[in-house]
Amino acid sequence: MKGDFTRNTFDPTNHFSRVLMQQGRVQLDADGNEQAAILLHYLQALAADLIGPHAGPYGAVGFEIGAGTSTEQGFTIGAGRYYVNGILCENEEKFDEKYQPIPVTYYSQPDYPDPLELRGGPFLVYLDVWERHLTYIQDPEIREVALGGPDTSTRAKIVWQVKAEPNVNSCPNDDDWSKIVARWQPQNHGMLQAGTKEFEVDESTEPCTVPAESKYRGAENQLYRVEIHPSGPKGQATFKWSRENGSVVFPILKLSGGVLTVEHLEEVALEHLGRDDRFSLREGDWVEIVDDGITLRGEVLPLLQVKSIDRDRLVVALEVPANLRLPSYDETTTSHPLLRRWDHKKLDPTLGYPEIADDGALMVAEDNGLLLEDGIQIYFESAQQGDPHTYRTGDYWLIPARTGTGDVEWPGPKDAPESRPPLGVYHSYAPIAILADGGGPVIADCRREINQLWTSPPAD
């Protein structure tokens, strides 16, 4: 969740049942967010325990796959409800002006733009379910216009996507299904430690620091976010970090896009340049172009560096490498494009800083302390057993840094911090059907029905 939060305090191993507010006390966003997370964890765990890995309501199971009218349209996806690992997925029925049902098809599903083409067959059709964070930029109706413009709370949305895995001709049993899911979401996908380290600072590279005797030398409390950029093993995967939890974003109004065979500067017109210097852009910053389609397809573009800023025109010039195709946006664009600022810089690796990769992010180096800034150090731990780590795009860790303690909040003793898996984004999967080809017919239905309690005989 890339929001302007103080920290994420929910930990299922604490076994907290609720958050209790006290009179006359300061209320923090973390308290309310933890209460919602506790309740959500309880409800989804209860649903998964009662229902199992996946199933739909008895007699009205949703997401029935049907043959489409053409290959271009793809198969149809029936309305209804289905639970995947305790998460409710809903496909509401829609009607035209004559109140005739409008079928949802593979190519018209709401949260999977430009899905992969279905060629050949047979296919295993399955549900991919995950949670997406939304701000007023992605959903303007979140913002209360009566307040005159400021944003307030953000939202989390359950995203379901119906996808197809080729060359599967029968509903998989539990063992086969576990192997298939492991290809999409490997078990070993990174372990991180975080802490602080005392070292001499080059004042030319970190000018805004407090005295060096403090371990965390930042001038303000921060919530650092470390996030994997492209997927892959060590040496291939890269990461980026933000001291503001990745929440510093700038809506894009216009970008010409396209591809040039030479390195060049690309101008991007923005809606604003932030509310103050802390949340603005500077020359040399690394930024990422993001829109709805890029996010929903799980893609990433290389990070680009800001070369100049025209603050009167709200235009920034980005340095674009040769042969990189950029998306184009204008006033008709509905995919909510934005620039997201990341806070790493190119610093000397011999001092412990990570190396800049070709994509503008930082190289993942395991079993080696990597400095971020102001004394904060992270450590990617190698796999202790089994297969090597496969880092996944979007995996992230949060590191609260506090001036009051001069340290970061991280489990374990200061001299031996614990290795923790990423906080997400986690995907849940469920097999739906076996399809002969991209348009049908359906060979087998893989869905399950819930044996509801009310079907039991009535009490005497």
Secondary structure, DSSP 8 states (H G I E B T S, - for coil): --S--S-----GGG--------TT----HHHHHHHHHHHHHHHHHHHHHHH-SEEB-TT-BS--EE--SSTTT--EE--EEEEETTEEEEE--EE-TTS-EE-EEGGG-TT--S-----SS-EEEEEEEEEEEE-TTT-GGGS-GGGTS-----EEEEEEEEEEEES--S---HHHHHHHHHHHS-S---EEEEEE------TTT--S---TTSSS--SS-EEEEEEE-S-BSTTT-EEEEETBTT--EEEEEEE--B--SS-EEEEEEES-S-SSSTTS--TT-EEEEE-HHHHHTT-----EEEEEEETTTTEEEEEE-TT--B--B-TT--S--EEEEE------GGGT---B-TTSSEE--BTSEEE-STTEEEEEE--SSSS---B-TT-EEEEEEETTTTEE--SS-TTS---B---B---EEEEEEEESSTT--EEEE---B---GGGS----
